[in-house]
Amino acid sequence: MLKSVSLATLEKLFSDMEELQRSKVASLALRLKPGLTAEDLRNPHDFPELNDADWHYQDGILTGLQSAVAAVRALHSTSEMPEN
């Protein structure tokens, strides 16, 4: 039987997963090129060291989680709007 879960609970879960994945991406990037900043990771094409299949895979997972967070937030915000 499926348990009912609130959108706020889903948002928190996905946000936590996003933060964990963001730390994985940053950790791997720092192993590939020490000294990178969070801003550097927003421009990975500037760093040839990040042309790594494992890094791209982890970054792709992060992008998917960010999309899921955005979708849940959109659902959450529209569900709180009063209907006319």
DOTIDREN-313683 format. One record per residue (C-alpha): residue in one letter; x, y, z; residue number from 1; chain. Coordinates in steps of 0.05 Angstrom, whole numbers, padded with zeros to 5 digits. Each point is the difference from the previous one (the first is absolute). Example, Ala and Ser with C-alpha at 12.3 -4.5 7.8 and 13.67 -1.06 7.14 Angstrom:
2
<pt "a",<00246,-00090,00156>,1,"A"> <pt "s",<00027,00069,-00013>,2,"A"> 
***
This chain:
84
<pt "m",<00000,00000,00000>,1,"A"> <pt "l",<00026,00069,-00018>,2,"A"> <pt "k",<00010,00050,00056>,3,"A"> <pt "s",<-00022,00071,-00012>,4,"A"> <pt "v",<00059,00049,00003>,5,"A"> <pt "s",<-00006,00075,00002>,6,"A"> <pt "l",<00033,00043,-00053>,7,"A"> <pt "a",<00040,00034,00056>,8,"A"> <pt "t",<00028,-00068,00020>,9,"A"> <pt "l",<00018,-00016,-00073>,10,"A"> <pt "e",<00032,00069,-00007>,11,"A"> <pt "k",<00043,-00012,00062>,12,"A"> <pt "l",<00020,-00070,-00023>,13,"A"> <pt "f",<00021,00024,-00069>,14,"A"> <pt "s",<00035,00061,00028>,15,"A"> <pt "d",<00040,-00045,00047>,16,"A"> <pt "m",<00017,-00047,-00058>,17,"A"> <pt "e",<00021,00061,-00042>,18,"A"> <pt "e",<00047,00025,00054>,19,"A"> <pt "l",<00032,-00069,00008>,20,"A"> <pt "q",<00010,-00006,-00075>,21,"A"> <pt "r",<00028,00071,-00004>,22,"A"> <pt "s",<00052,-00020,00052>,23,"A"> <pt "k",<00018,-00063,-00040>,24,"A"> <pt "v",<00008,00041,-00064>,25,"A"> <pt "a",<00044,00052,00036>,26,"A"> <pt "s",<00042,-00054,00034>,27,"A"> <pt "l",<00013,-00036,-00066>,28,"A"> <pt "a",<00016,00066,-00034>,29,"A"> <pt "l",<00050,00018,00054>,30,"A"> <pt "r",<00034,-00067,-00009>,31,"A"> <pt "l",<00006,00014,-00074>,32,"A"> <pt "k",<00023,00073,00009>,33,"A"> <pt "p",<00015,00023,00071>,34,"A"> <pt "g",<-00020,00071,00017>,35,"A"> <pt "l",<-00064,00005,-00041>,36,"A"> <pt "t",<-00055,00043,00029>,37,"A"> <pt "a",<-00076,-00008,-00004>,38,"A"> <pt "e",<00000,00055,-00052>,39,"A"> <pt "d",<00052,-00039,-00041>,40,"A"> <pt "l",<-00047,-00060,00000>,41,"A"> <pt "r",<-00054,00042,-00034>,42,"A"> <pt "n",<00049,00008,-00058>,43,"A"> <pt "p",<00030,-00069,-00007>,44,"A"> <pt "h",<00019,00011,-00073>,45,"A"> <pt "d",<00054,00048,00024>,46,"A"> <pt "f",<00037,-00058,00033>,47,"A"> <pt "p",<00024,-00056,-00045>,48,"A"> <pt "e",<00013,-00043,00062>,49,"A"> <pt "l",<-00076,-00006,00008>,50,"A"> <pt "n",<-00006,-00034,-00068>,51,"A"> <pt "d",<-00008,-00065,00038>,52,"A"> <pt "a",<-00054,-00052,-00011>,53,"A"> <pt "d",<-00011,-00012,00075>,54,"A"> <pt "w",<-00006,00074,00015>,55,"A"> <pt "h",<-00049,00011,-00058>,56,"A"> <pt "y",<-00041,-00059,00025>,57,"A"> <pt "q",<-00004,00028,00072>,58,"A"> <pt "d",<-00015,00070,-00027>,59,"A"> <pt "g",<-00056,-00029,-00042>,60,"A"> <pt "i",<-00031,-00032,00061>,61,"A"> <pt "l",<00004,00067,00035>,62,"A"> <pt "t",<-00035,00034,-00059>,63,"A"> <pt "g",<-00056,-00052,00004>,64,"A"> <pt "l",<-00009,00010,00074>,65,"A"> <pt "q",<-00002,00076,-00010>,66,"A"> <pt "s",<-00055,-00010,-00052>,67,"A"> <pt "a",<-00039,-00044,00049>,68,"A"> <pt "v",<00007,00052,00055>,69,"A"> <pt "a",<-00025,00055,-00048>,70,"A"> <pt "a",<-00060,-00043,-00021>,71,"A"> <pt "v",<-00020,-00015,00072>,72,"A"> <pt "r",<00008,00073,00020>,73,"A"> <pt "a",<-00044,00020,-00059>,74,"A"> <pt "l",<-00053,-00050,00020>,75,"A"> <pt "h",<00005,00023,00073>,76,"A"> <pt "s",<-00008,00073,-00018>,77,"A"> <pt "t",<-00060,-00012,-00046>,78,"A"> <pt "s",<-00034,-00045,00050>,79,"A"> <pt "e",<00001,00056,00052>,80,"A"> <pt "m",<-00033,00050,-00047>,81,"A"> <pt "p",<-00074,00011,00014>,82,"A"> <pt "e",<-00046,-00020,-00057>,83,"A"> <pt "n",<-00046,00053,-00029>,84,"A"> 
***
